[in-house]
Amino acid sequence: MPLSFHGATNDPAVMPGDIGVTSSAAASAVATTAARTPRFLNRTFDSSQGSLAYKLYIPASFTGHDPTLVVMLHGCGQSADDFANGTDMNRHAEEAGCLVMYPEQTTFGMVGGCWNWFDKAHQQRGQGDAALIAGATREVMEAHGVPAGRVFVAGLSAGAAMAVVLGSAYPDIYAAVGCHSGLPLGCATDTATAMEAMRNGASIDQAAVLAQQAVPVIVFHGDNDQTVHSANGHTVVRHTLSATCANDAQGTEVVKETGMLHGRDFTREVHRGPGGAVLAEHWVIHGAGHAWSGGSARGSYADEKGPSASAEMLRFFRNVGYAAAA
């Protein structure tokens, strides 16, 4: 069954206005055809913090009704196009009818095009990379009428670590975080400690203190990741649960399951708080390395085997969004 953020209807909206035809029926047909054409647009956000290039995917299935936006942050050495190809997120967004935004770091921002997830100057609200990405997100929200509670952020590696930063710094914008092969907030303060955390894994004691309104997180990590130790995925989950006091809250439930999808075994844990709200979901992909699970070989750092991280993240975001609206 296709994912759906916008309810039962999936019919494109008919755009109003004069489009150069005399028949209203013909005008409607032309507008409907235009609405069914997917667009992948190049955009630039400018602010006092600097400029940020990004790409915006508007699927043919996007109706503008109850819109949803997913912000995707690439890893080091990747571009927006490469990340879109490797995650295959645009195809999944077509099924879901949601917008997808791909901010793109430059080599001027950081060597290798990495997000500055380990630098405190970029971890704070209103500063650095965090402020630029949040500002560009607001720009897209305003342009397409996306309400609060319907915006989510996900990433891979350095992009995943930056997604965690954004979930903490801007919980009023991002309703949930998708962290694939990433690291917890505050586990490093410079390149040396960043490399240490990547190699050996960060502990909960090394992570920064999160606000009590920490947003839900879905984590994917391969247990054979030789670039970012898989212990970091566990710490991201524990960090989120600790921030919401869920690690010792009465009534907290953890459901664990194992299985195999597309040639990869996996273990999945779902953490629910009192009342049944999902606080965190953790997928460990057995035998997988530093690559997007269930991705496409058209992009880098993608593993075609295993459960689709893109599909599962969209499913998670959809449920979080519905729960918030309830």
N, C-alpha and C positions, 0 to 999 in steps of 0.2 A: 504494500500500500504506500503511495507517495506521501512524503511528509507534507504537512500543510500548516502554515502559520496563519492563514487568512480564512479559515473556515471552509465550508463546503464548496462555495463557489470558486472557480478558477478561471472565470472568463475575464479577459482584459477589459479594462474600462474604455468606453468610447470617448475620445477627446472632442470637446466642443470647439466651435469656431468655424470660420470660412476656410475651406481647404481647396477652393477653386473648382468645385463641381456644382452643378445646378440641382441635382436630385439629392434630397436629404437622405434617402436610402443609400445612394451611391457614396455620399459623404461619410455616412456611418460605416460603410464597408471599407472604405479607404482608411479611415481612422483606426478601425479595428485591426486591419492588416498591419498598419504602422505600429500599433501597440504590441503586436505579436512579434516584433523584431527585437531580439536581444541587443543590448548596447554595452560596450566595454569602453568607458570614457576616461580620458586623461584629464586630471584636474590638479590645481595647485592651491594650497591654502597659505595665505600670507597673514602674518601677525607681527606684533612687537617681539615675539620670541624667535622669529625667523620665518622661513618658508618650508613647506612640506609638500612634496609631490605625492599624489595618490591616484589609484585607478578605481573606478566605480563600475561594478557590474549591475546592470538593470536587466533582469531576465524578461523574456517575452511573457512569462506568466505573472509578472508584477502588475497588480491592479490598482495600487494606491490605497486600497481599502485595508485598514488595520495593518499598516506597513511595519516591517521588521528589518533591522539592519545588523549585519554581522561584520565586525572589523577583524581582518586577518593580518597578522604581523609575521613577516618572513624571518628566516634565520640568517646567520652570517653568510655572506657570499651569494645570497639569493636576491632576486628582483621581484617586483610585484607580479610580472608575467610568469616567471619561473615558478613562484609559489602557487599561483592560481592553477598552473598546469599540474604541478606535483600533487596538490591536495584534491584536485578535481572538484573544488568547491563550487565552481560556477554551474556545473551540471547538477549538483545536488540543490543548489539555490533555485535552479529552474523548476525542480519538482516542488520545492518549498514555497516558491513565490516571494522570496526575500531578496533584499539588496545586499551586496557584498562589497566591502570597501577594503582596498589593499594599500595602506600607507607604504612608502618606499624610502628607506634610509639611504643616504648618500655616503660615499667614501669621505666626504668632507665632514660629515657628522661623526663618523667613527671608522677606523681602518677596517676594511673588509665589509663595510656596509652593515655593521652590527648595531643594534640598539644599545644604548648606554644603561642597561638594566642594573649594573653594579655600582653606578655612580650616584651618590646622594643628591647631587645637583639635578639629576634627571628622575628622581623617585618622588619628588614632592609635587603637590598640587600647585599649578601655576608656574612650573619651572621645566626647562629643557624638553627632552623628547616627550615626556608625559603631557606637558601642556600643549605641544604641537599636535600630537595625535588626538587629544581630547578636543582641541579647537577645531580640527578638521572634521572630527566626528559630529560636533555640533552643527557645523556647516551643512553636512549631508542631512542631518536630522531636520533642520529648518527647511531645507530645499524640498524635502520629500514628505514632510509632515509626520516624521517618525516620533512617537511619544516616548516619554521616559518609561522604563520597564520593558521596552521592546528593542533594546540595543545590547549587543553582546560582543565580547572581544576574545579572540583566540590567537594562538601563535605556536611556532615551532622553535625550540632551542632558545636562542637569545630573544626571539619574538615571543616565546611562551613566558619567559621570565619578565618581559616587558608587559605582557598581558596581565600577569599577576600584579605588577606595580599599578597598572591602571585600575584594576578592580579595587585596590585598596585606596588609591588617591581620589578616584572618581566613582564612588558607589552610587552617586546620584545619576550618572550617565550609563554605566555598564551594569546590567542586572545579573550577569554571570560571566565566568571566565572559563575558557578552554585552554588547558596547558599541556602541550605535547612535548615531551623530552625537555622540560624546563626546570627552573629552580625557584626556591622560595624567596620572597622579598627580604632584603636586608642581610642575606647570607654572605655578602661580599662588599668591600668598600673600595677596591682597586683591582687592577688586572691580576695581581699576584694572588689575592684571596679569591678572586673569581675562578682562576684556574684550579686552585686547591679545592673549592667547592665542586667544580665540575668533575675533577678526577676522583675524589673520595666521598662526595656526598655531604650535604649540609645537615646538621642536626637541628632539632627544634629550638635548642638553646641559642643557636647562631642566627636564627631568623629574627627579624624585627617584630616589634609588638604591633599587631593589627588592631584596627578599631573593632568595636563590638558589632558593627553593621557589616562585617565581612560578607561578600556576596558568595553564592554557591559556586563551586568549581568542579569541572570534570577534567580528570587527569589521564593521559595516555603516556606510557613509557615502556620501551623495550627492555627486557632484563639482560640483554646482551649489548647494551649501549656502551660503546667505548669512548664516547665523547663527553656525555653528561651522565654521571653515575645514576642508576635507577633509584638509589636511595633518596634522591632529590624529589622524585614523584611522591614517595611516601611522606616526606616532610611537608610538601605543599598541602597535602590533604590534612595532615595532623595540625599544621599551622592554621588552616581555615577552621577546623573543628575547635581548636583551642580558642580562637578569636571569638567564636560564637558560644563559648562555654559548653560546647556539645560533648567534649571529651569526658565530662563528668556529670552531665545533665541526666536526671532521671528520665527514663522513657526513651532514651536514644536507642535506635535500632540499627544494626549492621546486618545486611544480607549479602552473603558471599556465594558466588557461583563460578563454575569452571566450564569451559567448552572449547570448541574449535571452529574457526571460520576461515575459509580460503587458505588452508594449509598452515595456519598458526594457532597454537593453543593459547588460551588466555585465562586470566583470573580477573573477575570483576567484583568489586565491593561497592555497595550502595549504602551511604550513611544518611539516616533520616533522624530528624529531631523530634521533639515532642509535638504531637499533632500531625506527624507524617510528612512534613516538608523535607524535601531532599536538600541536604547541606553539601554533600560531596559525593562524587562517583569516581572510582579509581579502577583503571584498566591496566593490568600488567600483561604485555604481549610477550610470550615466552619465545626466546630465540631471536627476537627482533633486535636490530641495532638502532642507530641514530637516524631514523627515517619515519616519515608520516605513514602510519598504519593504514593499509587499504588504499594507498594512493595510486598515482599513475606514473609510469616510467617516462612520460613526456616531460616531467620536471625532475629536479635534483632532490636528493634526500627524501625519496619516496619509496615505500615498500608495497608492492602490489599485493602481497600476501596479508592475511589477517583481517580483522573486522575494520570496517571503514570508520576512521576517526571523524571524517567530515559528516557522515550520516548520523553517527551517534552524538556528535556535538550538537547538530541541528535539532535532533530529537530532545536532547537534554535542555537546550535553550528554549525550545517550544514549550516544554512542560514547566520550566521555571517561569516563563512569561505568562502562561495560563494561570499558574498558581498565584502570581503577583496580582493578576487582574481579578481573581476570585474574591 
